[in-house]
Amino acid sequence: MEIKQTEPAQILACLKEIFASQQLGAIQLVEAATHSISLGAYIAGELVGGIVIKRNYQTAHVSQLAVKSAYQGLGVGKQLLQAGEKQEKERGAKTITLTTRSYQAPAFYQKQGYTCFGQLVDVPMVGVTKYFFVKRFD
């Protein structure tokens, strides 16, 4: 066997053929790759927070969500999350995932209907726990 550099188009064509033979042909390997949305929250013309969601196939992932501290507790994060979820559902996402750390907002995501499916203690540093959440759309 030999492993060597090969043109991406050639590899993708080969992978498409393999996936099609495995009954995964309905998923377009290249066309269903990633896309992202980014939404900003504005109050009195000021950008006070935002969300970035990336999607692979039928699963969206909240890669970033933040609200300026002066505007936290006013529902800004909730509205951003709901707006992002709505757009992703409309585009065909069946699930949405995210990660958060113990000093961030695990309880916030649980209130929004997310389920914690895992945690890593002392990751990314000692004394911090990283939580993994998922929400399944109807």
N, C-alpha and C positions, 0 to 999 in steps of 0.2 A: 504494500500500500504506500501511496505517496500523498502527502498533504502539501498543497501549494496554493499560492495566490491565484485567485480566479476572479474574473469580472463579476461585479454584483448582479448584473442582469442575468448572467448565465446561472448563478447560484439560485436566484429567486425563481427562475423558470423551473429549475430542478425541484426546488422545495414545493412549488405549487403542484407539480405533478405528483410528488410523494403525498402531500396532504390530501389531494383529490382522491388518491387511491385508498386513503384512510377514512373516507367519508367526511372529510373536513373541507371538501371543495366548495361548499356553500360560503365559506368565509374567504373573502378575497385577501390573500396574503399582503399584497402591496397596497391595494386600495383601502383596506380597513386598518391601515397602520395607525399612527397616532395623530390626533388633532388636539387643540386646546382652546379653551375659552378663558377670557379674563374679564372680570366685571369690577367696576369701581363704585363705591358708595360716596355720594356727595351730599353735604349738608351746607346750605347757604353758599353753594359754589365751591366749597372746599372738599378736596378728596380726603376722606377720613378713614378709608379702609378699602380692602380689595380681596379678591379671590381668583386663583388660577386653578383650573381643572383640566387635566389631561385625560384622554381616553384612548384605550386600546380595545378594539373590537367592541364588546358589549359591557365593558367595565370602565367606569370613570374613576379618576383618582384626584382627590383634592391635594394638590401639591403645595399650595400656600393659601393661607387665610389669616388676615390680620386686620385689627381695628386700632386706631390711635387710642391711647389710654383715656383721654378726655371724653371719648365717645363710647367707651365700653359700658355695658349694662343698659344700653338704650335700644337693644334689639338690632343693631346694625349687622353684627356677625350672623345672627339668625336669618335676617333678610337676604344677606349675600349668599348664604348657604342654600336657602330655599330657592332663590333665583337660579343658582347654578344647577341645582338638582333638577329643576323644572326644564331647563334647556337640555340637559343631558337625557332626561326621560324622553323628551320630544325627538331627540336624535337617535333613540333606540337603545340607550344604556339600560341594562337590567340590574346592575349593582353599582355602588359607589363605595370607594374605600378611602381611608386616610390614616395617617399616623400622627400622634401627638406625644408630648412628653409630660411627665408628672408635674412639672412646674407650669405647664400651659393650661389646657382646658379639657381634660378627659370627661369631667362631669357635664360640660356644655354639650359635647357630642352625644352623650347618652340621653340627655334631655331632647335632643333632636331626632331620636329614634335609631341611633347607631348602636351596634352591638360590638363589644370588645371581644375579639377572638384570639388575642394573644398579647403577651407582654414580655419584654426583655429587661430584666433588672440590671442596673449598672451599665446601661447602654444609652447614649453614646459616651457616658462618663460615669464614674463611681458616684452613687447617690442619686442617680436619675433613672427613672423607668420609662421606657418607650412603649407606648400602647398602639395596638393595631385595631382599627375599627372597620366595620362593613355595614352597609344598609342595602337591603334588597328592595327594589321597586316592585309595585304590584303589576 
